[in-house]
Amino acid sequence: MKKPLIIFDGFLILLIAVLGLALFHNVQEQSKEHSLSNSTASTQNSTENKTKTNNTGIKINTKEIKKENFMTLSGLWKNSSIAKKTKTLVISGPSATFEGQQYDLTLEGVSSENELPYLKLIGEGINSGKFLGIYPQGSAIPVRLANGKIDYAGQYDPTDKKKDRIILFNDYMSAQDIIEQVLYRELEEIF
């Protein structure tokens, strides 16, 4: 019984590695094209004495997510917390891959406390019971305190608020659980 599970785990790890490699290759190719078009645009801008702004990458756009356009979430999201093994989630448009399982993303609602959207993961037409919280740069992830109260202000949020974050959840979590569950964008998928 253990041998098939070991083979299956190996297959899942290989699948995640292949997906990550494919995403990385795609990002590099698109980056080259983007770099070439930026170089051409930069030359045109200098001739016209215009200032060029720096491109800082994809940022979460909650307005688009509320319209069920999930493109600003696309990419490889990762958590490498010391306490647990590395968790990865690959999002490509309206679908996500987590732990070898493919899910469709649907807008479940908008939090009344912070106006941020959260998504539902649907696997093979079945409700997975998993939600995906969306936290753009600067926003706070709510934290369940030891006394049972929820901190929405961000005073106890242990994440790096200078970065976009997503988190898989089914209820409010403690600061330690958040550290283990939060995912940061590792690679972007550029369109």
Solvent accessible surface area in square Angstrom, and as a share of the most:
residue,aa,sasa,rsa
1,M,184,0.82
2,K,157,0.66
3,K,145,0.62
4,P,81,0.51
5,L,95,0.47
6,I,120,0.61
7,I,109,0.55
8,F,111,0.46
9,D,76,0.39
10,G,37,0.36
11,F,114,0.48
12,L,32,0.16
13,I,122,0.62
14,L,110,0.55
15,L,59,0.30
16,I,49,0.25
17,A,57,0.44
18,V,80,0.46
19,L,59,0.30
20,G,13,0.12
21,L,124,0.62
22,A,57,0.45
23,L,10,0.05
24,F,82,0.34
25,H,109,0.49
26,N,52,0.27
27,V,20,0.12
28,Q,81,0.36
29,E,71,0.32
30,Q,46,0.20
31,S,50,0.32
32,K,132,0.56
33,E,117,0.53
34,H,65,0.29
35,S,65,0.42
36,L,128,0.64
37,S,61,0.40
38,N,43,0.22
39,S,63,0.41
40,T,71,0.41
41,A,39,0.31
42,S,39,0.25
43,T,89,0.52
44,Q,105,0.47
45,N,39,0.20
46,S,73,0.47
47,T,110,0.64
48,E,102,0.46
49,N,141,0.72
50,K,122,0.51
51,T,132,0.77
52,K,88,0.37
53,T,120,0.70
54,N,134,0.69
55,N,98,0.50
56,T,106,0.62
57,G,28,0.27
58,I,38,0.20
59,K,100,0.42
60,I,15,0.08
61,N,60,0.31
62,T,28,0.16
63,K,153,0.65
64,E,51,0.23
65,I,0,0.00
66,K,74,0.31
67,K,145,0.61
68,E,106,0.47
69,N,57,0.29
70,F,9,0.04
71,M,74,0.33
72,T,29,0.17
73,L,0,0.00
74,S,0,0.00
75,G,0,0.00
76,L,20,0.10
77,W,0,0.00
78,K,62,0.26
79,N,9,0.04
80,S,74,0.47
81,S,19,0.12
82,I,180,0.92
83,A,70,0.54
84,K,104,0.44
85,K,171,0.72
86,T,69,0.40
87,K,36,0.15
88,T,23,0.13
89,L,0,0.00
90,V,20,0.11
91,I,0,0.00
92,S,52,0.33
93,G,4,0.04
94,P,91,0.57
95,S,25,0.16
96,A,1,0.01
97,T,18,0.10
98,F,12,0.05
99,E,103,0.46
100,G,23,0.22
101,Q,61,0.27
102,Q,96,0.43
103,Y,18,0.07
104,D,79,0.41
105,L,8,0.04
106,T,54,0.32
107,L,47,0.23
108,E,86,0.38
109,G,19,0.18
110,V,62,0.35
111,S,27,0.17
112,S,97,0.63
113,E,86,0.38
114,N,48,0.25
115,E,106,0.48
116,L,22,0.11
117,P,2,0.01
118,Y,65,0.25
119,L,0,0.00
120,K,17,0.07
121,L,0,0.00
122,I,41,0.21
123,G,8,0.08
124,E,148,0.66
125,G,71,0.68
126,I,121,0.61
127,N,90,0.46
128,S,41,0.27
129,G,36,0.34
130,K,63,0.27
131,F,42,0.17
132,L,0,0.00
133,G,2,0.02
134,I,0,0.00
135,Y,22,0.08
136,P,24,0.15
137,Q,96,0.43
138,G,59,0.57
139,S,22,0.14
140,A,18,0.14
141,I,5,0.02
142,P,12,0.08
143,V,2,0.01
144,R,84,0.31
145,L,48,0.24
146,A,122,0.95
147,N,106,0.55
148,G,40,0.38
149,K,138,0.58
150,I,40,0.20
151,D,15,0.08
152,Y,86,0.33
153,A,92,0.72
154,G,9,0.08
155,Q,141,0.63
156,Y,103,0.39
157,D,11,0.06
158,P,53,0.33
159,T,14,0.08
160,D,54,0.28
161,K,68,0.29
162,K,165,0.70
163,K,106,0.45
164,D,14,0.07
165,R,0,0.00
166,I,0,0.00
167,I,4,0.02
168,L,15,0.08
169,F,53,0.22
170,N,119,0.61
171,D,78,0.41
172,Y,86,0.33
173,M,32,0.14
174,S,42,0.27
175,A,34,0.26
176,Q,97,0.43
177,D,62,0.32
178,I,1,0.00
179,I,72,0.36
180,E,22,0.10
181,Q,48,0.21
182,V,5,0.03
183,L,1,0.01
184,Y,51,0.19
185,R,44,0.16
186,E,99,0.45
187,L,38,0.19
188,E,44,0.20
189,E,14,0.06
190,I,45,0.23
191,F,142,0.59
